[in-house]
């Protein structure tokens, strides 16, 4: 048993070391990865924000700054490694966050009633995304979210604190609170999240001008060319659509006739996703130990797939949440998790490897994008159906196995 446990830990760790060495060689440009240089976001954009934030203000005149105030902490974080240049320090910190997530998943997967499939999901998913994973701060946000879910099995308040912090890093971690069972533990988690988010927001508002500018910074965005809605314009270009592709708000977007309509429809879909989640929350009766993770995974899938922007780094969120779901032996989300893994493989092909083909809307680019987005749609529908089926249609049924043998009463009162 001990030998099997050691092998179960050492093998994913060995594969992690090999794959992450390859990623570091790419971001440090020892090895050239196909496609455009994905590290310029760090060396140019993040570095520019760093210099502005270091003066005590948010980038008020930069339309590419679209993030909640605690994102400043991620952008300023390379300052803790002063001996390295900004970009090098950022990549090292990204690798450390990556290792932290792996350690959490190996620990969670080693508990009774759990598996280490989640660790393998993380090792494989991040590797498939290529150097983009280390060249965006989304990996740091995902580390906070994974820590919240792993800790939340026993410490509801800690889940709330970390979810509140995560929400101020990039909004979506607030969805971690959606699947908590009704009762005192949920009230504690939600209260902790609210106090954390409110306290940090007030601190940033008092200390730095422009902390809340992100709330209106994306009003005039178009439709990003990798989103689900963008497939309409990729096809329309073949029949003479009079629009263009341009760098807008920090991403490559379609601009022109009917783009505002498609963008509005995407926001309507997002509102519909929110409505479905509210309905699910009201109707759900069976909250097993894995429901928190399952609901968070389904919710983030919904908002990612319906968004007018699907950047490659968004896949990191889904990989992290899927990985936590897979640590449960009775995981309900196995199929959507593997669909997300397949979508990661397609994502690295459409960006950065063949991104020029996507920009030109040629057959290869459109095919890659259609397959990737189709996989996301399939994962979203499957995850939502399974969440509904096992929490609404099976009242009183048996839930997923906990990460450790413990009655629900203990989990709710911890």
N, C-alpha and C positions, 0 to 999 in steps of 0.2 A: 504493500500500500504506500509506504513511504517512498519507495523507488518510483512508483507510478506517478506520485505527486510531484517528485523532483523533475521527472521527465516532462510532465505537463506544464511545469513552469519554465524549465530551461529551453525547451524547443521553441516556443513562441518568442522567448527572449533572444535566442540566437538569430532567428529570422528577423526580428526587429532590428538587431544590431546591423545585420547585413543590408537590409533595405534602407535603414536611416543613414547609414554610411553613404549609400548611393545618393540619397536625397541631398545630403550635405555637400557631397562632391559637385552636385549640379548647382546648388545655390551659391557655392563659393566659386563656381565657374571653372573648376578643374576639369569637369566633363561638360560638354555642351549638350543641352537637352533640345530636341527639335522644336521649332516654332519660335515665336517672339520671346524675348527675355522677360520672364515673369517677375524678376527681382527688382525691376525698376520702381514698382509700387513702394518698396521699402527704401531703396537708395535715393529716390527722388521725392515721391509724394509724402511718405511717412517722415522722411528726414525734414522736409519742409514744414510739416505740421509740428514736428519736434521743436524746431527752432522757434516757431511762433508760440507754442505752448510753454516753452521755457521762459518766455517773457511775462507769463502770468495772464494770458488771454487766449481764448479760443480763436481759431482761424475764421474770423467774421466775414472776410471778403473772399473766401474760397468756397465755391459752390460744391466742391467735391467732399467737403466735410459734412457728413450726413449722420453723425453718430451721437448717441447719448453721452452725457458728460464724463462718465467713468472710462470711456474709451481713451481719454487722455492718459490714464494710468498705463494702458498697454503701449501707447505710442511713446511715452516717456520711459518705459521700462528699461531700454538699453543703457540708460544712465547708470544702472547698477553694475554694469560691466565696463568701467571707464577705460580699461587697457585696450579694448577693442574698438574699432570704428563702429559707427551706428549700425550699418547693415549687418556686419559680422556679429555684433552683439545680439541683434534681433534674431538672427538665425540660430544662434546658440540657445537663446531663451526659448525659442519655439521647440527645439529638440528636447530641452528639459521638460517643457510642458507635455510633450508627446510621451516622454518616459514616465512622467507622473501619472498620466492617464493609463498607461499600460500597467503600472504598479497597482493602481486602484482596481483595474479589471482582473488582474491575476489574484489579488487579495479576495475580491468578491467572489470570483469563480472557484476559490478554494474552500469556501464555506460548505457545510452540509446542505445537500439539496440543490447545489449550484453546479455550473460547468464553466470551463474556460473557453467556450466558443466565443464569448464576447471579446476576450483578448485577441483571438485569431481574427475576428471581424475588424478590430482596430488596427492590427498589424497589416492586414491585407488592404483595407479600405484606404488608409492614408498613403500607403505605398502606391496604390493604383492612381491616386490623384497627382502623383509626381511632385515636382518642386513647388508647385503652387501652394501646397499645404504648409510649407515653411515660409512662404513669402506673403502671408496675410495674417492678421491678428486673430482670425476666427479660431485657430487652434487653441489659443489662450482662453477664449470664451468657452469653447467646448470643454476644456479642462475643468473650468468652474462648474459647468452644468453636470458633468459626469461625477465630480466630487459631491455635488448636491444630492444626486440620486443615490449614490452609494451610501453616503452618510445618512440620508433621510430614512432608510429602512429602520434605523434605531433612534435617530435624533431629529424629530420633526422641526424643531426650532432651527437647527443647523441647515436643514434643507431650505427653510424660509430665508435665512440670512444670505446663503449663497445664491438662491434664486433672485433675491432682491439686488445683490451685487451684479449678477449676470445680466439682469434686465437693464441696468445702467451701463453695461458694457456694449450690449447689442440687442436689447429689447426681447428677443425670442425666448430667453430662459424663463421669463415670467410664466410660460406655458407649462413649466415643470410642476406648478401648483395645481394644475387642472384636475389631476386624477387622484388627489388625496381623498381618503374616505371621510364621510361626514362625521363630525364629532370634535372633541376638544383638541385632538392632535392637529386637525386641519386649521382650527382657529388659531392655534399657536403658530403654525407655519405661516399662515397668511399674515398674521399680525407682525411676525418677525420680518417677513419680506417687505411689508409696507413701511415699517419703522426704518429698516435698512435703506430702502430706496429713497424715502423721504429725507432721512438724515443726510445721506450722501448728496442728494440733489441740493438741499439747502446749503450744504458746505461748499459745493461747487459754485452755486449762484452767488454766494457771499464772497467767494475768493477770486473768481475769474469771470470777467465779462463774456457774455455770449454762450453761457452754459446750456441754454434752452433753444438756441437758434436752430438746432436740428429738426425741431418740430415742424418748421415750414420750409425746410431746405430742398424738398423734393417735389414741390407742387407742380413744376413745369417739366417733369421728366417725360421722356418718350417711352417707347417700348424697347427694352434691351434685346439685342438680336439673338440671345440664347434662350429667351423665355418661351413659354408655351404659345402665347399670343403672337410671337414673332414669326411663327410658322406661316401665319396668314400672309405676311408681307414677303417672306421668302418665296412663296408660291406666286404672289401677285406680281413680283418682278418679272416673271415669265410671260405675263400678259399685258405688260406695259404700264404697270403702276408708276405714277409720277412722284416718287419719293426718293429719299437718299439715306445713306448710312453715315453717321457722324459720331465723333466723340462728344458725349453730352453728359454732364454731371458725373464725370469720371468713368463712364462705361460707354461701349460702342452701342448706339441705339438707332432704331429706325425713326426718322422724322419725315413728316409729310402728310398727305391726305389720308384720312381715316385712322391715323395713329392715335389721336385723342380718344376716338371711339373705342378702339381696342384696349387702350389703357384704362378707360372707364369701365369696360366690361371686366377687365382683370380685377379691378377694385370691387366691382359688384360680386364677382366670384369669391373674393376674399371675405366680403361681408357675409356671403352665404356660408362660407366655411365657419366663420365665427358663430353664425346662427345655429349651424348643425352642432357645434361643440357645446353651445349653451343648452340645446335640446338634449344632447347626450348626457350632460351633467345633471339635468333635471330628472331624466328617466332612469339613469343608472342605479342599480340596486345592489349589485354584487361587486364589492371592491376587494380583490385579492392583493397579496403582497406585490405582485408585478403590475398592478393597474396603473400606478403612478408613472412607471416607465412606458407602459404601452400607450397611455393617453398622451404623454408628452411626445412620443415618437409620431403618433398619428396626427397630432395637432401641428407639429412642425412640418410634417410632410404636406398637410393641407395648405398651409400658408406659403410654403416654398413653391409648390407646384402651381398655385394660382397667382403667384406674384408676377408683376410686369417686369421684374428683374430676377433672373436665376443665374447668379454668378457662380463660377466653378467652386469657389471656396464654401458656398452654402452646403455643399455635399459633406463637408467635414462635420457639420452639425448633425446631419442624418446618420453618418457613420458612428459618431459617438453615442447617440441615443439608441441606435440599433444594437450597438455593442453591449450596452447595459441591459437591454431587453434579453439578449441572448445569454446572459449569465444565469438566467432562471432556467432550470431543467425543463419545466413545463411551459416554456416560452410560447406565447400565442403569435408572436410576430416573426417567426422564422422565415416564412416565404417573403414578406415585404422586406425583411432585412437583406436577403440574398438578391432581391430585385434592386435594392439600393447599391449593393456591391457591384452588380452588373452595370448599373448606371454610372458608377465611378469609373469603370473601365472605358465606357463610351465618352465620359466627360474629358478625360485626359486626351482623347483623340480629337474631340471637337475644340478643346482648348488645353494646351497651346499647339498641339502637334499640327492639326489641319485647320487652324483658325482662319487662315487666309481664305480657305475654301468656304467657310461659314460666312465670312464677310461678303464674299462674292456671290453667295447663294447658288453656287454650282451644285450639281447633283450629289457629289460626295459630301459636301458640307451639309446640305439639307438632309441627306440620309442619316448622317451621324447624329445630327440634332434631333431629328424625328424619332430615332430609336432611343436616344437618351431620355427625351421628354416622355416618350411612350412608356418607358420603364418606370419613370417617376409617377406617371398617372396610374399605372398598374399597381405600384407599391402603395400609393395613397388610397386607392379604392379598397384594396385588400386589407390594409391596416384598419381602415375605418369600419369595414364590414366585420372584421374579427373583434374589434373593440366593442362594437355594439352587440354582437352576438353573445359574447362572453360576460357582458356586464348588464345588459338590459334583458335579453331573451332567456337568460339562465338564472333567474333569481333563486337564491338558495343552493345554486350549484357549487361544485368544487372549484375553488380558485387555483391560481398557480402556486407552486411550492415556494415557500420563503427561502431566503438566502441562509437562514439558520432555523432549526426547529424552535418555534416560538408561537404561542397562541396570539391571535389577533389582539386580545386584550392588552398584552404587553406592548405590542407595536403601537397601539393607539394611546397608551398612557405614558410612553417613554418621553 
